[in-house]
Amino acid sequence: MIELSVTGTEPELVAKVRNSIAENVAAISQDVMKVEAVNIIDAALAPVAPSGPSRPLYVAVAFMGGLFMAVAIIVVADMLNTKVRTADEVEEILGIPVIGRIPVVKGGR
């Protein structure tokens, strides 16, 4: 069994090409293999709707995949960040209270 698939922009022409190829393959197969009959099971019909991929679906899946990847990267980056930013974090990590702070002076010495 051989399955033929032809794609193109004009449905009528695509169906005609597919049927012509099927007839020629059948004739050549009879000559080469010395068989009495090669049957074409289904003749091609011109499609009424495009058979290509659904672009809105692919765009939606790509958007969701990109969104998932962005969130995953942010979560992993936050998990790998070991900086201590606040006095509360110091108290939590060390288990001792903070009794003083040194203020940040901008532009000073």
N, C-alpha and C positions, 0 to 999 in steps of 0.2 A: 504494500500500500504506500503510495506517495501522496503527500499533502502539499499543494501549491498555495503560496501566499504572495499576492501582488499588491503593492501600495502605490498610490498616486493621488493627484488632485482632482481628476475627472472620473467620477464613478462609472460612467458608461464605458469609457475607454479601458479602465482597469478591468472590468468584467470581461470585455471582449479579449483583452490580452491574455487573461488567465485561462479563458476557454480555448483560445488558440494554442497556447502552450500545452494544455492538457491533451488536446487532439493530436498535436505533433509528437508528444511523448508517447502516447498510446500507439501511434503508427510506427514510430521508431522501435519501440519495445517489441512489437509484433515481428518486425524484420530481424532484429538482433537476437531475440530469445527464441525465435521460431515457435511462437505460441499462436493458437488460432484466434483468440479474442482477448482484448484488454478492455475492461469496462471502466467508464468514467462514472463514479458513483453520484456526485453532485455537480451540476453546472453552476458556474458563478452567477450570482445576481448582483445588479448594481446596488450598493448600499444606499440607504436613505438618510443616514446620519453618520457623522464622522466617527471613526473607530479609534482615534488616538487617545492619548491620556487626558484625564480631566485636569486642566490647568489650575482651576480654583482649588481643587483638592490638594494638588501638589504644593501650591503656594501656602495653603493653610498648614500642611504637614511640615513644610520647611520653616515656617514662622514659629510653630510650636517647638520644633527641634532646636531652633536658634534660641528661643526663650529659655528652654530647659538647660541648654549648654551655658548660657549667661548666668543663670541662677546657680548652677553647679560650680562654675568657676568662682563666683563670689563667695559661696559657702566654703569651698576648699581654701581659698585665699584667707578668709577670716579664721578658719581653723588652724592654719599654719602660722598665723601672726601671733608671736609670743611677747609683744610689747606690753608693758604695764603702763596704763594711761591715767588712772585715777588713784587717789588715796584709798578708796574703798577696795580696789583690786589688790593693793599692797597688803591691806589688813586681811583680806581673804586668803591670799597666797601664803603669807608669813605667819598669820595667826597672832600678830601682836598689833597693838594700836599705834597709829601715827600721832606723834606728839608735836611735830613742827613741820613747816614747809619753807622752802626757799622760793621767793617770788621771781618770776621771769622779768628781766628788765630789757625792754626793747631799745636797741641802739645805744645802750650804755656800756660801761667798761666793767 
